Amino acid sequence: LRKYLRQNGVQPSLSLKIQKQIVERILADTRLSQQDVPVLALLSTKLRANLWCEIYAPRLMSEPVLMMCDGVDDLLLGDICNSDTVMTQSVGPGHLIFNPNTY
């Protein structure tokens, strides 16, 4: 980065600010996604299913309709946790989550 900034004639004061921000963002404690941990693919299907339930079940059970459905069907929550429909996504400040102009 320093070499790039120097080669492109970036003023030292701006270069220092850029380097400082890059270091801060690299050191920031960011939330990892499943894709950031490729070794999870090495887990057995059963152990991976247990992991997904451990991660997703508490969040899903906070929804009253899912809590009610889980009371009727004990396997429902496990099925939802182990499907491809549940995922987490981290977003930073300023990211658009909902677009009011889409349906």
N, C-alpha and C positions, 0 to 999 in steps of 0.2 A: 504494500500500500504506500509506504513512504517513497519507494522508488517511483511508483506511478505518479504520485503527487509532485515529486521533484521534477521528473521528466516533463510534466505538463505545465511547469511554471506556476504551480499554485503557491500563493503567498504563505510564508511560514505561520502566520497567525491563523489563517484558515486551515492550513494543513494540520496544525495542532488540535483545533476544534474537531476536525473530521476524525483524526486518530483517536481522540478521547471518546467520541461518541461510538466509534466502532468497538473499542475495548469494552465500554460499558454494556453494549448490546451483546457482545460475545459472552461476557461474564454474567449477564442477567439469567436469573433462574427461570428458564422457560419450561413449560409443560411439554412433556414428550408424548407423541402419538404412537400408536401401534407400529406404524411404518418406520418410526425412528429406532425401533428395537427389533431388528430382523431375526434375532435368535428365538423370538416367541414362536416362530414357525417350526422350530424344532420340538416343541412340546407335543406330547401325545394329544389326541383329540379330546380325551376325557379331562386331562389336566387343563388344557386350554379352555374347555367349556366351564370348568370350575373357576378359572381366572376371570372369564368374562362375566359370569354371574356375580362374583365378588365385587367386580368393578361397577357393573351397570345396575344390578338389582336395587341398591339403595336409592339411586336416582329415579328409577322407574317406579318404585313403590311410593314415591312422594306424590304421584299422580293418583287421585282418588279412584278414577275409573279403572286403572290397572290394578290397584289394591283390591277393588271389589272383584274384578275378574280373576285375580290370583286366588281369592278365597273360594271361588267356584271350581277353578281348574288349577291344581297344584303344579302342573307341568308347564303352564302357560308362560310364566316368567322365565323359566329356563329356556324355553323355545325362543322367546323374544331375545334374550341375552345372547344366544348362540346363533342368531340369524345375522344376515348381512345388513339388516335394517337399522341396527343400533351402532352408533359411533359417537365419539366425542370430537369436538373441533374447538381449538383455542383460537380466539381472535383478539387482536390488540385494539388499543384505543383508536377510534376513528374508522374502524372497519364497518361496512354496511352489513347488517345481519338480515334485516327485513327491508324489502323494497316496496313501498306503498303503491307503486305503479304496476305491480305484477299481480296476477291472480293465481 
